[in-house]
């Protein structure tokens, strides 16, 4: 920028000096080529004006090219930053997974409250696994054929640990245990947690044992 400013001042000075010489009437046969332009003149002042003007025009041309390159570079950088931002947004965008249970007619008649515990995203021993959540999510009926559904929301596209449960009050544990077994649910137990709650494992999902020795289901995203 400093070089351009000084060159512009120098070119302007040549024009002014040429005009002054032209005014005084300095003469001399002059012929020269400058950036593809040829000039013949007997007036030294006119030649000086031509040189100064050519220098200024050249400077403006270089400045315009620099501006064009800067604008293109800014647009390119903006596009790249926008793409990175969009990719990051997609990565952080929440996704949902569905757990679906099919209940037998006997279980449907009891109107029990089924739920799923979203334990955590990922496995305990993996460094990028999520924090311990233990979020309770209720199942809701999706048709009249015994199908119920729970939706689990994840912050990343990764697997998660979960375990299903049913609150069996006011019924007896032994009765509900038998009905759950008839429904092909596995590893049925009361375990820890709220009273009148039975935990069970779904056979169609992978099993995973935590570092504390607790057996959960694990959902691998497709």
Secondary structure, 3 states (H helix, E strand, C coil): CHHHHHHHHHHHHHHHHHHHHHHHCCEEEEEEEECCEEEEEEEHHHHHHHHHHHHHHHHHHHHHHHHHHHHHHHHHHHHHHHHHHHHHHHHHCCEEEEEEEECCHHHHHHCCEEEEEEEEECCCCCCCCCCCCCEEEECEECCCCCEEEEEEEECCCCCEEEEEEEECCCCCHHHHHHHHHHCCCEEEECCCCCCCEEEEECCCCEEEECCCCCEEEEECCC
